[in-house]
Amino acid sequence: MNQPIPFGAGRPAEANDLSDVMQRVAHGDKQAFSALYDALAPLVFGIVLKVVRDRAQSEEVAQEVMIDLWRQAARYRPDAGSVRTWAATIAHRRAVDRVRSAQAATDREHAQAAREHATAFDEVAEQVETRLESEQVRRCLHGLTELQRQAVTLAYYQGLTYREVAEALRTPLPTIKTRMRDGLIRLRDCMGVTT
């Protein structure tokens, strides 16, 4: 039984031969694609490997390029260039895309690591600042009269209204309002807050 001679066996692959093979691939001919694969896979892999420089990734990209050639075979135009040139162009673009994608992923990881590092530093700085402010507030509260300190503490740390503070301290409401106003002014001055 006569076996068909595989494409390119016994003779050099010429541009017209690949162009004809590409026409058949465009019509879904799997044997033609097999011949096209045999003719172009080494070229495609070589181009991709030079750009990507990682053998495993280069193999993946080369496979993707060959699949693209199968899917896009109908888009090939012989008057625009040879099949080899078209395949080489697709291979180079895919390889560059892979390198850019890998670089973008690396850049994102570095940026995330920098943000996490900066966040940890900021959290520590914020905790120290909060602690220092708390100590200053406590020191300034001790500079108030007993009624002022109690009124401010009830209002700001326990969330009571003026009326509730007056009831809790059994003091007339106008007195509480005056003491709180005077106490807050003294706190502001003690803490160095400018209005």
C-alpha positions as CSV (number, residue, x, y, z in Angstrom):
1,M,0.0,0.0,0.0
2,N,1.4,3.4,-0.9
3,Q,1.7,5.9,1.9
4,P,1.5,9.6,1.1
5,I,4.9,11.2,1.4
6,P,4.9,13.7,4.2
7,F,5.2,17.3,3.3
8,G,8.9,18.3,2.8
9,A,10.2,14.8,2.8
10,G,12.9,14.4,0.2
11,R,12.8,18.0,-1.0
12,P,13.2,21.5,0.5
13,A,10.1,23.2,1.7
14,E,9.5,26.1,-0.7
15,A,7.4,29.1,-0.1
16,N,4.8,27.9,-2.7
17,D,4.5,24.6,-1.0
18,L,3.8,26.2,2.4
19,S,1.4,28.6,0.8
20,D,-0.5,25.6,-0.6
21,V,-0.4,23.8,2.7
22,M,-1.7,26.9,4.5
23,Q,-4.6,27.0,2.0
24,R,-5.5,23.4,2.9
25,V,-5.1,24.2,6.7
26,A,-7.5,27.1,6.2
27,H,-10.1,24.5,5.0
28,G,-9.6,22.4,8.1
29,D,-7.2,19.8,6.6
30,K,-5.6,18.1,9.7
31,Q,-2.9,16.3,7.6
32,A,-1.9,19.7,6.1
33,F,-1.7,21.2,9.5
34,S,0.6,18.3,10.6
35,A,2.9,19.0,7.7
36,L,2.7,22.8,8.5
37,Y,3.6,22.0,12.1
38,D,6.6,19.9,11.1
39,A,7.8,22.6,8.8
40,L,7.3,25.6,11.1
41,A,7.6,24.3,14.7
42,P,11.4,24.5,14.9
43,L,11.4,28.0,13.5
44,V,8.6,29.2,15.9
45,F,10.3,27.6,18.9
46,G,13.7,29.1,18.1
47,I,12.2,32.6,17.8
48,V,10.2,32.2,21.0
49,L,13.2,30.8,22.9
50,K,15.4,33.7,21.9
51,V,12.8,36.2,23.3
52,V,11.4,34.4,26.3
53,R,14.7,32.6,27.4
54,D,12.9,30.0,29.5
55,R,12.5,26.6,27.8
56,A,9.3,25.6,29.5
57,Q,7.6,28.9,28.8
58,S,8.9,28.9,25.3
59,E,7.4,25.5,24.7
60,E,4.0,26.8,25.9
61,V,4.2,29.9,23.7
62,A,5.3,27.9,20.7
63,Q,2.3,25.6,21.1
64,E,0.0,28.7,21.4
65,V,1.5,30.1,18.2
66,M,0.9,26.8,16.3
67,I,-2.7,26.8,17.5
68,D,-3.0,30.4,16.3
69,L,-1.7,29.3,12.9
70,W,-4.4,26.7,12.8
71,R,-7.1,29.0,13.9
72,Q,-6.0,32.0,11.8
73,A,-5.0,30.1,8.6
74,A,-7.9,31.7,6.7
75,R,-6.4,35.1,7.4
76,Y,-3.1,34.3,5.8
77,R,-2.6,36.3,2.5
78,P,0.3,35.1,0.2
79,D,0.7,38.5,-1.3
80,A,1.6,40.0,2.2
81,G,4.5,37.7,2.7
82,S,5.6,34.1,3.0
83,V,4.1,31.6,5.5
84,R,7.4,31.5,7.3
85,T,7.4,35.3,7.7
86,W,3.8,35.3,8.9
87,A,4.5,32.5,11.4
88,A,7.7,34.2,12.6
89,T,5.8,37.5,13.1
90,I,3.1,35.8,15.2
91,A,5.7,33.9,17.2
92,H,7.7,37.0,17.9
93,R,4.6,39.0,19.0
94,R,3.4,36.2,21.3
95,A,6.8,35.8,22.8
96,V,7.1,39.6,23.5
97,D,3.5,39.5,25.0
98,R,4.6,36.7,27.3
99,V,7.7,38.6,28.5
100,R,5.6,41.7,29.0
101,S,3.0,39.8,30.9
102,A,5.7,38.2,33.1
103,Q,7.3,41.6,33.8
104,A,3.9,43.1,34.6
105,A,3.2,40.3,37.1
106,T,6.6,40.8,38.7
107,D,6.1,44.6,38.9
108,R,2.7,44.0,40.5
109,E,4.2,41.6,43.1
110,H,7.0,44.1,43.9
111,A,4.5,46.9,44.2
112,Q,2.3,44.8,46.5
113,A,5.3,43.9,48.7
114,A,6.3,47.6,48.9
115,R,2.7,48.5,49.9
116,E,2.6,45.8,52.5
117,H,6.0,46.9,53.9
118,A,5.0,50.6,53.9
119,T,1.6,49.7,55.5
120,A,3.4,47.8,58.3
121,F,5.6,50.8,58.9
122,D,2.7,53.2,58.8
123,E,0.7,51.1,61.3
124,V,3.6,51.2,63.8
125,A,4.0,55.0,63.3
126,E,0.3,55.5,63.7
127,Q,0.2,53.4,66.9
128,V,3.1,55.4,68.4
129,E,1.5,58.6,67.5
130,T,-1.9,57.6,68.9
131,R,-0.2,56.5,72.2
132,L,1.6,59.8,72.5
133,E,-1.6,61.7,71.8
134,S,-3.4,59.6,74.4
135,E,-0.7,60.3,77.0
136,Q,-0.9,64.1,76.2
137,V,-4.7,64.0,76.5
138,R,-4.4,62.2,79.9
139,R,-1.9,64.8,81.1
140,C,-4.1,67.7,80.0
141,L,-7.2,66.2,81.6
142,H,-5.3,66.2,84.9
143,G,-5.0,70.0,84.5
144,L,-8.8,70.4,84.6
145,T,-11.0,70.9,87.6
146,E,-12.7,67.8,88.9
147,L,-16.1,68.9,87.5
148,Q,-14.6,69.7,84.1
149,R,-12.7,66.4,83.9
150,Q,-15.8,64.4,84.9
151,A,-18.1,66.2,82.4
152,V,-15.6,65.9,79.5
153,T,-14.9,62.3,80.3
154,L,-18.6,61.4,80.4
155,A,-19.4,63.3,77.2
156,Y,-16.4,62.2,75.1
157,Y,-15.5,58.8,76.4
158,Q,-18.9,57.5,77.3
159,G,-20.9,59.3,74.7
160,L,-23.4,61.0,77.0
161,T,-25.3,64.2,76.0
162,Y,-25.1,67.4,78.1
163,R,-28.4,66.5,79.7
164,E,-27.3,63.0,80.6
165,V,-24.0,64.4,82.0
166,A,-26.0,66.9,84.1
167,E,-28.1,64.0,85.4
168,A,-25.2,61.7,86.1
169,L,-23.3,64.4,88.0
170,R,-26.5,65.9,89.7
171,T,-25.5,69.3,88.5
172,P,-27.6,71.9,86.7
173,L,-27.4,71.7,82.9
174,P,-26.2,75.3,82.4
175,T,-23.3,74.7,84.8
176,I,-22.3,71.5,82.9
177,K,-22.4,73.4,79.6
178,T,-20.2,76.1,81.0
179,R,-17.7,73.7,82.7
180,M,-17.5,71.6,79.6
181,R,-16.9,74.7,77.4
182,D,-14.2,76.0,79.8
183,G,-12.7,72.5,80.1
184,L,-12.5,72.0,76.3
185,I,-10.8,75.4,75.9
186,R,-8.2,74.4,78.5
187,L,-7.7,71.1,76.8
188,R,-7.2,72.8,73.4
189,D,-4.7,75.2,74.8
190,C,-2.8,72.4,76.7
191,M,-2.6,70.3,73.5
192,G,-1.5,73.2,71.4
193,V,-4.4,73.0,69.0
194,T,-5.0,76.2,67.0
195,T,-8.3,77.2,65.6
